[in-house]
């Protein structure tokens, strides 16, 4: 998919905005479905989505304890794993929470929920200035000047607090009409704010020479990657003013780079020359040209100085006074060309306000104080010692670690790790002459229901590692060993219920225990809400086949060298079937479709796509699918079979017009990869963590035919998947150090 404005290539999971030019782009609605109805941190119920931006999505939420409406900004989940972006989001929360001006969007709360960072702010009604400019082409100066004065007032407070917005543009300004007919604005999205008083961490984030902002409104020093101050906002205000009164951006080009180049090298065309038909007053043009001077030292020195210049323009041009929001903030202030109003057109009684939260928090504080005063009496009444033990007993640290902390060989020593945050560890000193180092980690899944879990263990030289996941009862959920040393262990698409789990990293059993303190592994666990389009492991065998619906696309992974994915189509038959598998770089797919005779499934029963969270399963089914038609070892009777194998990596596969008679069992769809070996040694396959897309389409009433197509082989013996480089997801990696093979439980607690 490409951006409709600049034609730049967009990612498959578009975030709703083109990162090249900033234009709005289509977004898959299913990507936001999982958040609707969710309860965030036990306080905010997500009602619906109201907008999207480059960093996140904005939802309308309800504070369930107060029944008040607010807006919540959620950072895109895939971006939440980038430390710099996460830091920028946290900086937005810290910056805006310090601001209280009526023309700045108020921020009330921020935190983390299921791996996504959130920011709760006031829910404002109105239209962004960018869309208003597009609708009306240009705004007359009598309308534009008062709005610019309000923007200056908002930035004055921010600049006085040492905060630079860094991304002032029409899209970051909300406009609402008051009952008096005047325009009122609020400035939002301080996500790119820069503190002048930088701490040690702040310097690492903002002084990398990165270009941050929107091309049409960026100052020259910002484009050059230099350190910027509040005068960058002065330039952006001037550029916004230019856009409002001319209907055009100051500089334009076919590409964002072209815009940046022109900003640096070309002389700005004065508004009067750009649009002589609009009769733009010279006094107003002078303000714009000074605000947009290429040298920061030649611009207005402060937002306050710019506001005074705008007020002089209003006086010269006989523009009515600017109406600004203020209440107590401005009631004692006399400012030329400004009239203060106390009622805001942005909010209503049902919207959450800062004073609502203040009252609510004060009420909670009074309750806590009362509880503390009653505590001595409770201690006496309940025996004191017992209660004191539960209040004062040591608790496990929940702070997610970025690096392994030894000792962590036992459950009691498990290192806490976070969602989507890699932890660095080492296979260190052996526990004994026959046991390797064992590293135990713990994590807690907090969700409203089952989630799709994934894990990745980056391999290290000289040691063949394995990864096991245990539940809170210390029963093994799944184990994975993708092959020899250096191989990454990849575990995608496993359904888990909310709760506490343990991840165990160790050397594969059966080998002499080794030590490698020079090379680290990286372990990452992650999860998200389950979607209809997800492949669910294990689905290597017939009874575990995922059921799919005609016309839907399933996203799956061949996450082990010997992985096999089996699917069944929902329905009653009576037509024909088409199947396609998308290409994945470096992966040589093999696609089989097997038609079954009536009643051949017998005792199999209906299977579902839930997959379940127990058992390690997988290799038995995989072995059974290695026959000539994929079903010989499973006790079912195939009616026909077709194999698509175009040969070569990086190519998709397709089968068309396959018959499915009415009343016959659903055909089996089997996706697998060819084994890759060089000189008898199995090499690491490509695409273990890259998704394929499987689409099945049922054509009702259209008869199928079994005539072989160009890329289709007729029924008959087909190559087996080849030797498996490891036990995969079948019986797991075997009884490793400290593991009991009979029950597959982690060893009893020490002591």
Residue pairs with C-beta under 8 A, 6 or more apart in sequence:
1 9
1 10
1 12
1 14
1 25
1 26
2 8
2 9
2 10
3 9
3 10
3 18
3 20
3 21
3 23
3 25
4 23
4 25
5 18
5 21
5 23
6 18
6 20
6 21
6 23
6 254
6 255
6 256
8 18
8 19
8 20
8 21
10 18
10 25
13 28
13 31
13 78
14 25
14 26
14 27
14 28
15 27
15 52
15 53
15 54
15 55
15 56
15 76
15 79
16 24
16 25
16 27
16 52
16 53
16 57
17 23
17 24
17 25
17 52
17 53
17 54
18 24
18 25
19 54
20 255
20 256
21 215
21 256
22 54
22 169
22 171
22 214
22 215
22 216
24 52
27 52
30 531
30 533
32 49
32 57
33 531
34 528
34 529
34 531
35 46
35 49
35 57
35 59
35 74
36 46
36 47
36 48
36 49
36 59
37 45
37 46
38 45
38 46
38 448
39 45
39 46
39 64
39 448
40 46
40 61
40 72
40 113
40 118
41 111
41 113
41 118
42 64
43 63
43 64
43 65
43 109
44 61
44 62
44 63
44 64
44 70
44 72
44 118
44 120
45 61
45 62
45 64
46 59
46 60
46 61
46 72
47 59
47 60
47 61
47 62
47 69
48 59
48 60
49 57
49 58
49 59
49 60
50 58
50 59
50 60
50 71
51 57
51 58
52 58
53 73
53 189
55 73
55 75
55 76
55 79
55 85
55 88
55 89
55 191
56 73
56 74
56 75
56 76
56 79
56 89
57 73
57 74
57 76
58 71
58 72
58 73
58 74
59 71
59 72
59 73
59 74
60 69
60 70
60 71
60 72
60 123
61 69
61 70
61 71
61 72
61 120
62 68
62 69
62 70
63 69
63 70
63 352
65 360
66 352
66 356
66 360
67 350
68 350
68 351
68 352
68 353
68 356
69 123
69 350
69 351
69 352
70 108
70 120
70 121
70 122
70 123
70 351
70 352
71 120
71 121
71 122
71 123
71 124
72 118
72 119
72 120
72 121
73 118
73 119
73 121
74 116
74 117
74 118
75 85
75 86
75 89
75 116
75 117
75 118
76 116
77 115
77 116
77 420
77 528
79 85
79 86
80 86
80 115
80 116
80 117
80 420
81 420
81 421
84 205
86 117
87 201
87 205
88 191
88 192
88 205
89 117
89 119
89 191
90 110
90 117
91 191
91 193
91 195
91 202
91 205
92 119
92 189
92 190
92 191
92 192
92 193
93 107
93 110
93 119
95 158
95 163
95 190
95 193
95 195
96 104
96 105
96 106
96 107
96 119
96 121
96 190
96 193
97 107
97 108
97 110
98 161
98 163
99 106
99 107
99 157
99 158
99 161
99 163
99 190
100 106
100 157
100 329
100 354
101 153
101 154
101 156
101 157
101 158
101 329
102 324
102 325
102 326
102 327
102 329
102 344
103 150
103 151
103 153
103 154
103 184
103 185
103 186
103 187
103 324
103 325
104 154
104 157
104 158
104 186
104 187
104 188
105 121
105 122
105 124
105 174
105 186
105 187
105 188
105 189
106 121
106 122
106 353
106 354
107 119
107 120
107 121
107 122
108 120
108 121
108 122
108 352
108 354
108 357
109 119
109 120
109 357
110 117
110 118
110 119
110 120
111 117
111 118
112 118
113 446
114 419
114 446
114 447
114 527
114 528
114 529
115 418
115 419
115 420
115 526
115 527
115 528
120 352
121 188
122 346
122 347
122 351
122 352
122 353
122 354
123 347
123 351
123 352
124 174
124 176
124 186
124 188
124 346
124 347
125 176
125 345
125 346
125 347
125 348
126 174
126 175
126 176
126 186
126 345
126 346
127 174
127 175
127 176
128 170
128 171
128 172
128 173
128 174
128 175
129 147
129 170
129 171
129 173
129 174
129 175
129 185
129 240
129 244
130 169
130 170
130 171
130 173
131 171
132 139
132 170
132 175
133 139
133 170
133 243
133 244
133 247
137 247
138 244
138 245
138 246
138 247
138 275
138 278
139 147
139 244
139 245
140 245
141 245
141 280
141 281
141 284
141 313
141 317
141 319
142 317
142 319
142 320
143 183
144 241
144 244
144 245
145 284
145 310
145 313
145 314
145 317
145 319
145 322
146 182
146 183
146 314
146 319
146 320
146 321
146 322
146 323
147 173
147 175
147 183
147 185
147 244
148 237
148 240
148 241
148 244
148 310
149 307
149 310
149 311
149 314
149 322
149 324
149 337
149 338
150 184
150 185
150 322
150 324
150 325
151 168
151 173
151 185
151 187
151 237
151 240
152 237
152 303
152 304
152 306
152 307
152 310
153 307
153 324
154 185
154 186
154 187
155 165
155 168
155 187
155 230
155 233
155 237
155 303
156 302
156 303
156 304
156 307
158 164
158 165
158 190
158 193
159 230
159 233
159 302
159 303
162 195
162 196
162 197
163 190
163 193
163 194
163 195
164 193
164 194
164 195
164 196
164 228
164 229
164 230
164 232
164 233
165 172
165 187
165 190
165 192
165 193
165 233
165 236
166 192
166 193
166 194
166 212
166 213
166 222
166 228
166 232
166 233
167 189
167 191
167 192
167 212
167 213
167 214
167 217
167 236
168 187
168 217
168 233
168 236
168 237
168 240
169 214
169 216
169 217
169 236
169 239
169 240
170 240
170 243
170 244
171 214
172 187
172 188
172 189
173 185
173 186
173 187
173 188
173 240
174 185
174 186
174 188
174 346
175 183
175 184
175 185
176 183
176 184
176 185
176 186
176 345
176 346
177 183
177 184
177 345
178 184
178 323
178 341
178 343
178 345
179 343
179 345
180 323
180 341
182 323
184 323
184 324
184 325
184 344
184 345
184 346
186 346
192 212
192 213
194 206
194 228
195 202
196 229
198 206
198 207
206 227
207 227
209 225
210 225
211 218
211 222
211 223
211 225
211 260
212 222
213 222
213 236
215 256
215 259
215 260
215 263
216 239
216 243
216 249
216 250
216 251
216 252
216 259
217 235
217 236
217 239
217 240
218 232
218 235
218 236
218 260
218 263
219 228
219 231
219 232
219 235
219 236
219 296
220 235
220 263
220 264
220 294
221 227
221 228
221 232
221 296
222 228
222 232
223 260
223 263
223 264
224 264
229 296
230 302
230 303
231 296
231 299
231 300
231 301
232 296
233 303
234 291
234 299
234 300
234 302
234 303
234 306
235 291
235 292
235 293
235 296
235 299
237 291
237 303
237 306
238 287
238 288
238 289
238 290
238 291
238 292
238 299
239 249
239 250
239 292
241 287
241 288
241 291
242 248
242 249
242 250
242 271
242 288
242 292
243 249
243 250
245 271
245 275
245 278
245 280
245 284
245 288
246 271
246 274
246 275
246 278
246 280
247 275
248 274
248 275
249 259
250 263
250 268
250 269
250 292
251 259
251 262
251 263
251 266
251 268
252 259
252 262
253 259
253 261
253 262
264 294
268 289
268 292
270 285
270 289
271 280
271 284
271 285
271 288
272 280
272 282
272 285
281 313
281 316
281 317
283 312
283 313
283 316
283 317
284 313
284 317
287 306
287 309
287 310
287 313
290 298
290 299
290 300
290 309
291 299
291 300
291 306
292 299
293 299
300 306
300 309
311 322
311 335
311 336
311 337
311 338
313 319
314 320
314 321
314 322
314 337
315 336
315 337
319 337
321 337
321 338
321 339
322 337
322 338
322 339
323 338
323 339
323 341
324 330
324 338
324 339
324 340
324 341
325 340
325 341
325 342
325 344
326 333
326 340
326 341
326 342
327 340
327 342
330 338
330 340
331 340
333 340
347 353
378 387
379 387
379 388
396 416
396 442
397 416
398 416
398 444
399 416
400 416
400 417
400 418
400 421
400 423
401 415
401 416
401 417
401 423
402 421
402 422
402 423
402 424
403 423
403 424
403 425
404 415
404 423
404 424
404 425
404 426
404 439
405 415
406 428
407 413
408 414
408 415
408 439
408 440
408 441
409 431
409 437
409 438
409 439
409 440
409 738
410 440
410 749
410 750
411 440
411 474
411 502
411 746
411 749
412 749
412 750
413 440
414 440
414 441
414 442
414 502
415 423
415 439
415 440
415 441
415 442
416 441
416 442
416 443
417 423
417 441
417 442
417 443
417 503
417 523
417 525
418 443
419 443
419 525
419 526
419 527
420 524
420 525
420 526
421 524
422 522
422 523
422 524
423 441
423 522
423 523
423 524
424 520
424 521
424 522
425 439
425 505
425 520
425 521
425 522
425 523
426 437
426 516
426 517
426 519
426 520
426 521
427 436
427 437
427 439
427 460
427 463
427 465
427 505
427 506
427 507
427 514
427 515
427 516
427 521
428 437
428 515
428 517
429 437
429 515
430 436
430 437
430 513
430 514
430 515
431 437
431 438
431 513
431 737
431 738
432 513
433 513
434 513
434 737
435 513
435 737
435 738
436 463
436 506
436 507
436 513
436 514
436 515
436 736
436 737
437 506
437 507
437 513
437 515
438 504
438 505
438 506
438 736
438 737
438 738
439 504
439 505
439 506
440 502
440 503
440 504
441 502
441 503
441 504
441 505
441 523
441 525
442 500
442 501
442 502
442 503
443 500
443 501
443 503
443 525
444 499
444 500
444 501
445 451
445 453
445 496
445 497
445 498
445 499
445 500
445 501
445 527
446 498
447 498
447 527
447 529
448 498
449 497
449 498
449 529
449 530
450 495
450 496
450 497
450 498
450 530
450 610
450 613
451 495
451 496
451 497
451 498
451 527
451 528
451 529
451 530
452 493
452 494
452 495
452 527
452 528
452 529
452 530
452 531
452 534
452 536
453 469
453 491
453 494
453 495
453 496
453 525
453 526
453 527
454 491
454 492
454 493
454 494
454 525
454 526
454 527
455 467
455 469
455 480
455 489
455 490
455 491
455 503
455 523
455 524
455 525
455 526
456 488
456 489
456 490
456 491
456 522
456 523
456 524
456 689
457 465
457 467
457 488
457 489
457 490
457 505
457 521
457 522
457 523
458 488
458 521
458 522
458 523
459 465
459 485
459 486
459 487
459 488
459 489
459 521
460 485
460 486
460 516
460 519
460 520
460 521
461 485
461 486
461 516
461 519
462 485
462 514
462 516
462 519
463 485
463 507
463 514
463 516
464 481
464 483
464 484
464 485
464 487
464 507
464 508
464 511
465 481
465 485
465 489
465 505
465 506
465 507
465 508
465 521
466 479
466 480
466 481
466 489
466 505
466 506
466 507
466 508
466 732
466 733
466 736
467 479
467 480
467 481
467 489
467 491
467 503
467 504
467 505
467 523
468 476
468 478
468 479
468 480
468 503
468 504
468 506
468 732
468 733
468 736
468 739
469 476
469 477
469 478
469 479
469 491
469 494
469 501
469 502
469 503
469 504
470 476
470 477
470 501
470 502
470 503
470 504
470 746
471 477
471 499
471 500
471 501
471 502
471 613
472 499
472 500
472 501
474 502
474 745
474 746
475 614
475 744
475 745
476 616
476 732
476 744
476 745
476 746
477 494
477 496
477 501
477 613
477 614
477 615
477 616
478 491
478 494
478 615
478 616
478 729
478 732
479 616
479 729
479 732
479 733
480 489
480 490
480 491
480 560
480 728
480 729
480 732
480 733
481 489
481 508
481 726
481 727
481 728
481 732
481 733
482 488
482 489
482 490
482 559
482 560
482 561
482 688
482 725
482 726
482 728
483 561
483 682
483 684
483 725
483 726
484 682
484 725
484 726
486 684
487 684
487 725
487 726
488 684
488 688
488 689
490 557
490 559
490 560
490 688
490 689
491 559
492 537
492 557
492 559
492 689
493 534
493 535
493 536
493 537
493 556
493 557
493 559
493 611
494 536
494 537
494 611
494 613
495 530
495 536
495 610
495 611
495 612
495 613
496 527
496 613
497 613
502 746
503 523
503 525
504 746
505 521
505 523
506 736
506 737
507 513
507 514
507 736
507 737
508 726
508 733
508 734
508 736
509 733
509 734
509 735
509 736
509 737
509 739
510 734
513 737
530 536
532 549
532 552
533 552
533 553
533 554
533 555
534 554
534 555
535 546
535 554
535 555
535 556
535 557
535 565
535 694
536 546
536 609
536 610
536 611
537 559
537 611
537 618
537 729
538 544
538 611
538 615
538 616
538 617
538 618
538 621
538 729
539 545
539 546
539 565
539 566
539 567
539 611
540 563
540 564
540 565
540 566
540 617
540 618
540 619
540 620
540 621
540 622
540 625
540 729
541 566
541 617
541 618
541 620
541 621
541 622
541 624
541 625
541 634
542 566
542 604
542 621
542 624
542 631
542 634
542 636
542 668
543 604
543 605
543 607
543 621
544 566
544 607
544 611
544 617
544 621
545 566
545 567
545 568
545 607
545 668
546 554
546 565
546 566
546 567
546 568
546 607
546 609
546 611
547 567
547 568
547 569
547 570
547 607
547 608
547 609
548 554
548 567
548 568
548 569
548 570
548 609
548 694
548 696
549 569
549 570
550 569
550 570
550 571
550 696
550 697
550 698
551 695
551 696
551 697
551 698
552 695
552 696
553 693
553 694
553 695
554 567
554 693
554 694
554 695
555 691
555 692
555 693
556 565
556 671
556 691
556 692
556 693
556 694
557 563
557 688
557 689
557 690
557 691
557 692
558 564
558 565
558 587
558 671
558 672
558 673
558 685
558 687
558 688
558 692
559 688
559 689
560 688
560 726
560 728
560 729
561 673
561 675
561 676
561 682
561 684
561 685
561 688
561 724
561 725
561 726
561 728
562 619
562 622
562 675
562 721
562 724
562 725
562 726
562 728
563 618
563 622
563 672
563 673
563 728
563 729
564 621
564 622
564 625
564 670
564 671
564 672
564 721
565 670
565 671
565 672
565 694
566 621
566 625
566 668
566 669
566 670
567 668
567 669
567 670
567 671
567 694
567 696
568 607
568 666
568 667
568 668
568 669
569 577
569 660
569 666
569 667
569 669
569 696
569 698
570 666
571 660
571 666
571 698
572 662
572 663
573 660
573 661
573 662
573 663
573 664
573 666
574 660
574 661
574 662
574 663
574 700
574 701
575 660
575 698
575 699
575 700
575 701
575 702
575 703
575 704
576 657
576 658
576 659
576 660
576 698
576 699
576 702
576 703
576 704
576 705
577 593
577 655
577 657
577 658
577 659
577 660
577 667
577 696
577 697
577 698
577 699
577 704
578 654
578 655
578 656
578 657
578 658
578 696
578 697
578 699
579 591
579 593
579 644
579 654
579 655
579 656
579 658
579 669
579 694
579 695
579 696
579 697
580 652
580 653
580 654
580 694
580 695
581 589
581 591
581 644
581 652
581 653
581 654
581 671
581 692
581 693
581 694
582 652
582 692
582 693
582 694
583 589
583 650
583 651
583 652
583 692
584 650
584 686
584 687
584 690
584 691
584 692
585 649
585 650
585 686
585 687
585 690
586 649
586 650
586 685
586 686
586 687
587 649
587 650
587 673
587 685
587 686
587 687
587 690
587 692
588 647
588 648
588 649
588 651
588 673
588 674
588 676
589 645
589 651
589 652
589 653
589 671
589 672
589 673
589 692
590 643
590 644
590 645
590 653
590 671
590 672
590 673
590 674
590 718
591 643
591 644
591 645
591 653
591 654
591 655
591 669
591 670
591 671
592 629
592 630
592 641
592 642
592 643
592 644
592 668
592 669
592 670
592 672
592 718
593 641
593 642
593 655
593 658
593 667
593 668
593 669
593 670
594 629
594 630
594 631
594 638
594 640
594 641
594 642
594 667
594 668
594 670
595 638
595 639
595 640
595 641
595 658
595 659
595 660
595 664
595 667
596 631
596 636
596 637
596 638
596 639
596 664
596 665
596 666
596 667
596 668
597 637
597 638
597 639
597 664
597 665
598 663
598 664
598 665
599 665
600 636
600 637
600 638
600 639
600 665
601 636
601 665
602 636
604 636
616 729
616 730
616 731
616 732
616 744
617 729
617 730
618 728
618 729
618 730
619 724
619 727
619 728
619 729
619 730
619 731
620 730
621 634
622 721
622 724
622 728
622 730
623 633
624 631
624 632
624 633
624 634
625 631
625 633
625 634
625 670
625 672
625 721
626 633
626 720
626 721
627 633
628 641
628 715
628 716
628 717
628 718
629 638
629 641
629 715
629 718
630 638
630 641
630 668
630 670
631 637
631 638
631 641
631 668
639 664
640 659
640 706
640 715
641 715
642 655
642 658
642 706
642 708
642 712
642 713
642 714
642 715
643 712
643 713
643 718
644 653
644 654
644 655
644 711
644 712
644 713
645 653
645 711
645 713
645 718
646 652
646 653
646 711
649 686
653 711
654 711
655 709
655 712
656 709
657 699
657 702
657 704
657 705
658 667
658 704
658 706
659 703
659 704
659 705
659 706
660 666
660 667
660 698
660 704
669 694
669 696
671 692
671 694
672 721
673 685
673 687
673 721
674 719
674 721
674 722
675 682
675 721
675 722
675 723
676 682
676 683
676 685
677 683
677 722
677 723
682 723
682 725
708 714
726 733
727 733
727 734
732 744
734 741
735 741
738 746
738 747
739 745
739 746
739 747
740 747
